[in-house]
Amino acid sequence: MNPSTGTGTGTGTGTSTSTSTSTSTQWKETAGIADGFDAYDDLPERLIGYPAVFGAVGIGSPGVRTVLDYGCGPGKVAARIVAASEAVRVVAADIAPRMLDIARSRRAHPRVNYQQIDSGKLLSLADHSVDAALSCYVFINVGELAVLREIATEIHRVLRPGARYAVLDTNPATTGVRFSTFRSGEPGRTYRAGERRQVLLDQPGGAPPLELVDHHWPRETYLDVLGEAGFTDLRVEEPVLADPSRLPTPAGDTPAEATQPPFLIVTGAKQ
């Protein structure tokens, strides 16, 4: 979910929606997109992406008690964080009112505090007040490098020294690959940095896929943005599915997630 500009990709709705690639998906202004995001079955993320992100920022370790979920959407990731660690408190922030409405009504939890992002700023958080931070599907929803830098700088501000920040997005190296529940970008096409690209997301009950639009950022962009914001010890992970049987395919074939990494995870530490 885009926390800053209202542009980007999403997940599924119960109906098919077509979005021209001349404009990005308008998250903040389109309430129906939020409901679709919540309806999407993020099974590959649950099996591959989120466990890697949680491990990268230290969720479950004694020193990580306050976690920032920047661009929390409907609260799915925040709910999984508190389920993974009984000691963690989550500040879950998003720009879209409908996203927060869904999160508060469907995933309310005493250790999750849902907050509105105000012009990219986390006004309720003091400097050095957070033990770990993550952003899932945020950078691909932003089409301007300046906004990416603002996000990373604000997150760097609120993290305590030694804390880590993780960014999870669809992997630019596997753009166009048909994964179990989504395809990001058109097969065989090369995208420029920041260029809009088509996203197809499977819908519940066999409904036609939802078509949305996000932005293509190469790996170097993530490293540059985090480095410019002051993060050090930059690391890149591209996990694949260890057990293919956990993602069954209709024809019984090996899922693409077992051989091609669907997600890019970039992390950095605040000194």
Buried (B, 14 or more C-beta within 10 A) or exposed (E): BBBBBBBBBBBBBEEEBEBEBEEBBBBBEBBEBBBBBBBBBBBBBBBBBBBBBBBBBBBBBEEBEBBBBBBBBBBBBBBBBBEBBEEBBBBBBBBBEBBBBBBBEEBEBEBBBBBBBEEBEBEEBEEEBBBBBBBBBBBBBBBEBEBBBBBBBBBBBBBBEEBBBBBBBBBBEBBBBEBBBBBBBBEEEEBEEBBBBBBBBBBEEEBEBBBBBBBBBBBEBBBBBBEBBBBEEBEEBBBBBEEBEBBEEEEEEEBBBBEBBBBBBBBBBBE
